[in-house]
Amino acid sequence: MTETLGIRIGRTLRERRIALGISQQQLAERAGLSAKHLGRLERGEADRASIATLAALATALGCPLCLLVDEPPTTAQASGAARARLDALVMRLSNPHVDALAKTAELFLSMPR
């Protein structure tokens, strides 16, 4: 069965919200929505969500809008929650720490597997 855009957006919203450790109420307030409306979106009823609503949610989640609406590669579906957690952690780092993390990742990726 093919995943609809609404279901994919809802899943991504929920994964990112959980990775940030915030409630539906907190995210809704940050985005200027009701918690009830956010709940509907997370359940996959986002096919009718406006671009303005999705943009407000992306801003509140600290991610680009395209992350909510683009279809991820199949391999990313399994690691989506882990990537969202990592993104949330990186967002909390200061620039020197981000640079150190990037250097560490580059070193890790250059190692033979």
N, C-alpha and C positions, 0 to 999 in steps of 0.2 A: 504494500500500500504506500502510495506517495504521500509524503508529509506536505501539508498545505503551508502556505506562507504564514497564515495566522498561527498555526501550531508551532512553527519554527520560531516565529517572533516571541510567542508566549514562553516557549522553553528557554530561549536565550535570556529573556527578561528575568525569569525565575532563577536561572543559574547564576547570572551576574548579581542579582539581589542577594541571594544566599551567600555567594562568595564574599560579598562586602559585609555580610553579617547584619543586614538591616531587615526590618519587617516590611510587609506590604504597606502598612500605614506610614512608615517613615519614608519609603520611596515615593509613595503617592504625594505626600506633603512636599517633598523636594521638587517633584515634577508638576505640582499644581493640579493634581487629579484627586478624585475620591478613591479610597481604598477599594470600594466596590467595583469601580471602573477598572482599576488596575487588576483586580482579581479576574475580571472577565477577559482582559487582555492576556493574562498569564495562562488562562485555560484555552487559549487558542482562538479567541474571538477578535483577533487584531486585524482581520481582513478589511474591516471598515474603520480602522483607526486612522486619524488624519496624520499627515506628515508632521504637523506642528506638535501633536501629542507624542509621536515617536521621537522627534528631536528633543523634546523636553525630557523624556525618559532617558535617552542616550546621554544627555548632559548630566542628569541626576546620577546616572550610573558611571559617569566618567569614561565613556567609550564613544567611538565614532558611530554615527547613525548607520553607516553601512554594515557594522557588525550585527545590528538587529535585523536587517532586511536581506543581506546577501546570503546565498546558500553556501554553507561551509562544505569543504571537501568531505567525503565519506570518512576518511581517517580522523578528521577533527571531531566528528560526532562523539566518538568514544572518549576523547580527551578534552571535550568542551568544558566540563566542570573544572578540571585541573587547570586549564588555560585561564579560565575566569578567575580562579583563586590566585594564580600567579600574577595576572594583570592587576588584581586588587592590591596585592602586596607591593608590586612595583610602584603603583600610584602613591603609596604611602612613604616611599623612600625619598630622601633628599638627592639632589643632583650628584654629589660625590659618591653616594652609595649606589646610585643607578650606574654610574661609570664603572665602579668596581664590580658590580654584578655583570655588566656587559663584558668586561675583560675576562671574568671567570667563565662566563658562558662561551666566549670565543676560545679560550684555552680548552675547555671541556670538549667542544666540537672539533678541535684540531687533533684530539687524541685518537689513536687507532682504536677501532671497535672490535 
